[in-house]
């Protein structure tokens, strides 16, 4: 596992894969199947993994967090950067900070929460977490106006931010005043587009963000990496072509449920046995499975 401090150049070197977390029928972590997912991504050129929403860490038992970290350390290759997530509640993230201190992960992402919190409290909680961890954190901006840009800038100025995952969904990603205001406070080289391939061309070309995260990269990592490289080379026509190749599966994620569809798509594409969903999320409806399977297999087979 790559444990070096994360630089903008390192961030730009890979699509940031956001994989599901495979579990066995008893809902226990399944190292062998998770290793298959990681190996498949690494073989496709991916060197950065982010375990967060798609891994359903929101609902993970705190008692299995240390086991998760040991597993991630064990299954990642020597050149692969792994970012685990914490939270979203303050008590959970502080307990997780104590566990994380015994590992060499260079950062951790704080999962966002909207209920029973406010901007000043969120900033205070992130500061406390970063101080205990003694490392800068990944800020996940998922909701419009969730944090004032000035407060995000103060976190950056304090040296508490490793990078920012920006995932506010817009009908038109080019029209985003909130993103522009955040970029007036922090450099684009520490921000990544956090909503998959679909807005990534606009975010990297027009806003000069540094890279992008993706769940569907787990189905075809080589095509997703080719899209990132096309954007970086200024070949936006090629990038747009690749973006449309990911759209059918992404449309199913948006219309059904992003996490449930990706979790099952990895299995239906015969990449790994992801096992049951972790409650409080349900399984795909039987009528949805053939559509997800067709889209996943089609995407997997593209070259």
C-alpha positions in Angstrom: 0.0 0.0 0.0 1.2 3.5 -0.9 1.5 5.4 2.4 3.2 8.5 1.1 1.7 12.0 1.6 -0.8 12.8 -1.2 0.4 15.4 -3.6 -1.6 17.1 -6.4 0.5 15.1 -8.9 -0.4 11.8 -7.1 -4.0 12.8 -7.1 -4.0 13.4 -10.8 -2.3 10.1 -11.7 -5.4 7.9 -11.3 -9.2 7.9 -11.5 -10.2 7.5 -7.8 -12.2 4.3 -7.7 -15.0 4.1 -5.1 -15.7 0.3 -4.9 -18.4 -1.6 -3.2 -17.4 -3.8 -0.2 -18.0 -7.5 -0.6 -19.6 -9.4 2.2 -20.4 -13.1 2.8 -23.9 -14.4 3.4 -23.5 -13.7 7.1 -22.6 -10.0 6.3 -19.0 -10.5 7.3 -16.2 -8.9 5.4 -15.0 -11.1 2.6 -11.2 -10.6 2.0 -11.0 -12.9 -1.0 -13.8 -11.2 -3.0 -12.6 -7.7 -2.0 -9.1 -8.7 -3.2 -10.6 -9.6 -6.6 -12.1 -6.2 -6.9 -8.9 -4.4 -6.0 -6.8 -6.6 -8.3 -9.2 -6.0 -11.2 -8.9 -2.3 -10.7 -5.1 -2.4 -10.4 -4.8 -4.4 -13.6 -6.8 -1.7 -15.3 -4.4 1.0 -14.2 -6.1 2.3 -11.1 -3.8 3.2 -8.2 -6.2 5.1 -5.9 -9.1 3.6 -3.9 -11.7 5.4 -1.8 -13.9 3.3 0.5 -17.0 5.4 1.4 -20.6 5.5 0.3 -20.5 2.6 -2.2 -18.8 0.5 0.5 -21.7 1.4 2.8 -19.4 2.5 5.6 -22.3 4.7 6.9 -23.8 1.5 8.3 -20.7 -0.4 9.2 -20.5 -1.7 12.8 -17.8 0.3 14.7 -16.6 -3.0 16.1 -15.5 -4.2 12.6 -13.6 -1.0 11.6 -10.2 -2.3 12.7 -10.8 -5.5 10.8 -11.7 -3.4 7.7 -8.5 -1.4 7.9 -6.4 -4.6 8.3 -8.1 -6.1 5.2 -7.6 -3.0 3.1 -3.9 -2.9 4.0 -3.5 -6.5 3.1 -5.4 -6.5 -0.2 -3.9 -3.4 -1.8 -0.8 -3.6 -4.0 2.4 -1.7 -3.0 1.7 1.2 -5.3 -2.0 1.6 -4.5 -3.2 4.4 -2.3 -6.2 3.5 -0.1 -8.4 6.1 1.6 -10.9 4.8 4.2 -13.8 6.9 5.4 -15.0 7.8 8.9 -18.2 9.0 10.5 -20.6 10.5 9.7 -21.4 11.0 13.4 -18.9 12.8 15.6 -18.7 10.1 18.2 -18.0 7.4 15.6 -15.4 9.4 13.8 -13.5 10.2 17.0 -13.4 6.5 18.0 -12.3 5.6 14.5 -9.5 8.2 14.7 -8.0 6.3 17.6 -8.1 3.1 15.5 -6.7 4.8 12.4 -3.7 6.1 14.3 -2.3 2.6 14.4 -2.3 2.3 10.6 -0.3 4.1 7.9 -3.2 5.4 5.7 -2.1 8.9 4.7 -5.6 10.4 5.1 -9.3 9.5 5.7 -12.5 11.0 4.3 -15.1 12.3 6.6 -18.6 11.2 5.4 -21.0 14.0 5.1 -24.0 14.5 7.4 -26.9 17.0 7.0 -29.1 16.2 10.0 -28.4 17.3 13.6 -25.5 19.4 12.6 -24.6 22.9 11.3 -21.6 24.4 9.4 -19.8 25.7 12.5 -20.2 22.4 14.2 -19.1 20.4 11.2 -15.9 22.4 10.9 -15.3 22.0 14.7 -15.8 18.3 14.4 -13.5 17.9 11.4 -10.8 20.0 13.2 -11.0 17.7 16.3 -10.8 14.6 14.1 -7.8 15.9 12.1 -6.0 16.9 15.3 -6.4 13.4 16.9 -5.5 11.7 13.6 -2.5 14.1 13.1 -3.1 14.0 9.4 -5.0 16.1 6.9 -8.4 14.8 5.9 -10.5 14.4 2.7 -13.5 16.7 2.8 -16.6 15.3 1.0 -18.8 18.2 -0.2 -22.0 16.4 -1.3 -24.8 19.0 -0.7 -25.3 22.5 -2.1 -24.2 25.2 0.4 -23.4 22.5 3.0 -20.4 24.5 4.2 -19.7 28.2 3.4 -16.7 28.4 1.0 -14.9 30.7 3.5 -15.0 28.0 6.2 -13.6 25.5 3.7 -10.9 28.0 2.9 -10.0 28.2 6.6 -9.7 24.4 6.8 -7.3 24.6 3.9 -5.3 27.5 5.3 -4.9 25.5 8.5 -3.3 22.6 6.7 -6.2 20.3 7.6 -7.2 19.3 4.0 -5.6 16.6 1.9 -8.1 17.0 -0.9 -11.8 17.7 -1.5 -14.3 15.4 -3.2 -16.9 17.7 -4.8 -20.1 15.8 -5.5 -22.9 18.4 -5.7 -25.3 17.2 -8.5 -26.4 19.9 -11.0 -28.7 19.6 -14.0 -25.9 21.5 -15.9 -22.5 21.0 -14.2 -21.2 24.0 -16.0 -23.6 26.2 -14.0 -22.2 25.9 -10.5 -21.7 29.1 -8.5 -21.0 27.1 -5.3 -18.1 25.4 -6.9 -16.7 28.7 -8.3 -16.9 30.2 -4.8 -15.1 27.2 -3.2 -12.4 27.6 -5.9 -11.9 31.2 -4.9 -10.8 29.8 -1.5 -8.8 26.7 -2.4 -6.7 25.7 -5.4 -8.3 23.4 -8.0 -5.3 21.0 -7.7 -6.7 19.7 -4.4 -10.3 19.2 -5.7 -11.6 16.2 -7.6 -14.9 15.8 -9.3 -16.9 13.4 -7.2 -19.8 12.1 -9.2 -18.3 9.7 -11.7 -17.6 10.1 -15.4 -20.7 12.1 -16.4 -19.7 15.6 -15.1 -16.0 15.0 -15.1 -15.2 16.5 -18.5 -16.8 19.8 -17.5 -15.3 19.8 -14.0 -11.8 19.1 -15.2 -11.9 21.2 -18.4 -13.9 24.2 -17.3 -13.2 24.3 -13.6 -9.7 22.8 -13.7 -10.3 20.2 -11.0 -7.6 17.6 -10.7 -9.2 14.2 -11.2 -12.5 12.4 -10.7 -14.0 9.7 -8.6 -16.0 6.8 -10.1 -18.0 3.8 -9.0 -18.5 2.5 -12.6 -14.7 2.4 -13.0 -15.0 -0.9 -11.1 -16.7 -2.4 -14.2 -14.2 -1.1 -16.8 -11.1 0.6 -15.2 -9.2 0.8 -18.5 -11.9 2.9 -20.2 -12.2 5.2 -17.2 -8.4 5.7 -17.1 -8.5 6.4 -20.8 -11.1 9.1 -20.2 -9.0 10.8 -17.5 -5.9 10.7 -19.8 -7.9 12.1 -22.7 -9.0 15.0 -20.6 -5.5 15.7 -19.4 -4.2 15.6 -23.0 -7.0 18.0 -24.2 -8.7 15.4 -26.3 -12.1 16.3 -25.2 -13.9 14.6 -28.1 -12.4 11.2 -27.1 -13.3 11.9 -23.4 -16.9 12.7 -24.4 -17.1 9.4 -26.4 -15.9 7.4 -23.4 -18.2 9.3 -21.1 -21.2 8.2 -23.1 -20.1 4.6 -22.9 -20.5 4.8 -19.1 -23.9 6.5 -19.3 -26.2 3.5 -19.6 -25.1 1.9 -16.3 -24.9 5.4 -14.7 -28.4 6.1 -15.8 -29.6 2.9 -14.1 -27.8 3.9 -10.9 -29.5 7.3 -10.9 -33.0 5.9 -11.7 -32.8 2.9 -9.2 -30.2 3.5 -6.5 -26.5 4.3 -7.1 -25.1 2.1 -4.3 -27.4 -0.9 -4.9 -26.9 -0.9 -8.7 -23.1 -0.7 -8.5 -22.9 -3.4 -5.7 -24.8 -5.9 -7.9 -23.3 -4.8 -11.2 -19.8 -5.8 -10.0 -21.2 -9.3 -9.3 -23.3 -9.5 -12.5 -20.2 -8.6 -14.5 -18.4 -11.6 -12.9 -15.7 -9.4 -11.3 -16.3 -10.6 -7.7 -19.1 -12.0 -5.6 -20.2 -8.9 -3.7 -22.8 -10.7 -1.6 -25.8 -9.2 0.2 -26.4 -5.5 0.7 -25.7 -4.3 4.2 -28.9 -3.1 5.8 -30.3 -0.4 5.9 -30.2 -0.8 2.1 -32.3 -3.3 0.3 -31.6 -5.5 -2.7 -32.3 -4.8 -6.3 -35.8 -5.7 -7.5 -35.9 -8.9 -9.6 -37.2 -6.9 -12.6 -34.1 -4.6 -12.4 -31.5 -7.4 -12.5 -31.5 -8.2 -16.2 -31.2 -4.5 -17.1 -28.3 -4.0 -14.7 -26.6 -7.2 -15.9 -26.9 -6.2 -19.6 -25.5 -2.7 -18.9 -22.7 -4.0 -16.7 -21.5 -6.7 -19.1 -21.7 -4.3 -22.1 -19.5 -1.8 -20.3 -17.1 -4.4 -19.0 -16.5 -5.7 -22.6 -15.7 -2.3 -24.2 -12.2 -1.8 -25.3 
